[in-house]
């Protein structure tokens, strides 16, 4: 089983009248999107199910991810907005049976914490914007527990 944990791309603070939930991507986030999408297209074990926060910046990022894996089902879940690791796992565990690779597009600090907790050790200090971690474990989504996954890939726009 593979789990892709993806932090949303860089968001804009230009319009202070917008709520945090409604903030769009900024110029860098929009530029990073196609580059990360193209990198994702080349990766093995692409997700066939993509969960995303329904916040504007996460949805915009999820569209880039979906562009890399157009056959994947894209599903929004409000619980992922500002979610802590336990909630992220709760959502992932609702993935339909038979799916062997899942992606989650959400927010920090929950994403960084989730990666470290799943790996059972501190493997990353901070997942940057549009940072991507792919973890692997044996079993289905119901067997996903903290401390039982191996970090396989860690990528960020600045590393391309």
Secondary structure as the mmCIF struct_conf table of DSSP 4:
data_model
#
loop_
_struct_conf.conf_type_id
_struct_conf.id
_struct_conf.beg_label_comp_id
_struct_conf.beg_label_asym_id
_struct_conf.beg_label_seq_id
_struct_conf.end_label_comp_id
_struct_conf.end_label_asym_id
_struct_conf.end_label_seq_id
STRN STRN1 UNK A 2 UNK A 7
HELX_LH_PP_P HELX_LH_PP_P1 UNK A 8 UNK A 10
STRN STRN2 UNK A 11 UNK A 11
BEND BEND1 UNK A 14 UNK A 14
TURN_TY1_P TURN_TY1_P1 UNK A 16 UNK A 17
BEND BEND2 UNK A 18 UNK A 18
HELX_RH_3T_P HELX_RH_3T_P1 UNK A 20 UNK A 22
STRN STRN3 UNK A 25 UNK A 25
HELX_RH_AL_P HELX_RH_AL_P1 UNK A 27 UNK A 41
TURN_TY1_P TURN_TY1_P2 UNK A 42 UNK A 42
BEND BEND3 UNK A 44 UNK A 45
BEND BEND4 UNK A 48 UNK A 48
STRN STRN4 UNK A 49 UNK A 52
BEND BEND5 UNK A 55 UNK A 55
HELX_RH_AL_P HELX_RH_AL_P2 UNK A 56 UNK A 68
BEND BEND6 UNK A 69 UNK A 69
TURN_TY1_P TURN_TY1_P3 UNK A 70 UNK A 71
BEND BEND7 UNK A 72 UNK A 72
STRN STRN5 UNK A 73 UNK A 76
HELX_RH_3T_P HELX_RH_3T_P2 UNK A 78 UNK A 80
TURN_TY1_P TURN_TY1_P4 UNK A 81 UNK A 82
HELX_RH_AL_P HELX_RH_AL_P3 UNK A 85 UNK A 92
TURN_TY1_P TURN_TY1_P5 UNK A 93 UNK A 94
BEND BEND8 UNK A 95 UNK A 95
HELX_LH_PP_P HELX_LH_PP_P2 UNK A 96 UNK A 96
TURN_TY1_P TURN_TY1_P6 UNK A 97 UNK A 98
STRN STRN6 UNK A 101 UNK A 106
TURN_TY1_P TURN_TY1_P7 UNK A 108 UNK A 109
HELX_RH_AL_P HELX_RH_AL_P4 UNK A 110 UNK A 119
TURN_TY1_P TURN_TY1_P8 UNK A 120 UNK A 120
BEND BEND9 UNK A 121 UNK A 121
BEND BEND10 UNK A 125 UNK A 125
TURN_TY1_P TURN_TY1_P9 UNK A 129 UNK A 130
STRN STRN7 UNK A 132 UNK A 136
BEND BEND11 UNK A 138 UNK A 139
HELX_RH_3T_P HELX_RH_3T_P3 UNK A 141 UNK A 143
TURN_TY1_P TURN_TY1_P10 UNK A 146 UNK A 147
STRN STRN8 UNK A 150 UNK A 155
HELX_RH_3T_P HELX_RH_3T_P4 UNK A 157 UNK A 159
#
